[in-house]
Amino acid sequence: MPESSASKPGQVINMHEAKTRLSQLGEMAWRGERVIISRAGKPYLKLVPYRERRTRKPGRYKDEVNQSDTAFGDSADGTDDDIVELFEGGK
């Protein structure tokens, strides 16, 4: 029995074969193997596993990141006077 194109890493699998072997291709993708599905001989889809995203916790680095009041310029609000002048057209 000839070896299927899906069993070779990095191989492109045609749409018909992908439909008949979706479960196996899903397992391959989950293991980290590259699964590309082609249509009319051209790469069409990349099968990748779904991974839960961690929820971002705002304020995670509070009190760990510090910057001086003049880190971004020499004005009281932290804006560089030369940049303000460029935007305002030199009052």
N, C-alpha and C positions, 0 to 999 in steps of 0.2 A: 504494500500500500504506500503511495507516495506521501511524503511529508507535506503537511499543509503550510501555506505561506504564513499563517497566523502564528505558527510555533517558532518562527525565526525572529529574534529581536530586531526591531527597526524595519521590519517588512511592512509594506503597504497592503492592506486587505481590501478586497473589492466589496462593494455594498451588499451584494447578494450573499457572499460568505459571512459578512458581518451580521446580517439578519438571522442566518441560521445558527450562528455561534455566539450570540450576544452575551450569554452568561459566562462563557469561557473568556471572552475578550474583556469583560468587566473584571473578572478575577485577575487577568494579566495586568490590566491597568492599575488595579488596587495594589498589586505587588511592586509596582513601580516600572513596569515594562512600558515601552513606547508603543502605543496602538494608534495607527493612522488608518482611516477608512477612506477609500478612494471612490470616485464616481467618474465614469467615462475615462478611466486611466489616470486621473489627476487627483492629488490629495484633496480631500473634501472636508473631513472632520478629524479632530484629535480627541480620543477618548481619555478622559482624565477622571480620577476618583474625586468624589465630593468629600471635602474636609470641613468640619465645623470650624467656624471662625470664633476666636475668643472675643468676648465682649470687651471693648475698650473701657478702661476705668479712668475717667477724667481726674486729674489731680494726682496721678500716680507718683510723679516726681516733685510734688510740692515740697518746698523747703530743701530740695537737693540741688536745684539749679539756681544760681545767683548771677546777677548782672548789675553793673554799676548804673547809676542814674544817667551817666553820660556815655553809655556804651555805644549809642547810635548817633551821637552828635553832641553839639555843645549848647543847644537851646534847653530851656527848662523842661520842655515836653519831650526831649530826646531827639528832636529833628535837627539835622545839620542845617545851619543857616544858608549855606551855599545851595543846597538842594531846594530849600523853600524858595529862595530867590529865583531859581530856574523855573519852578512851577508857577510862581506868581508874577513873573515877568519883571522883576526888579522894581518894586514900588518907589 
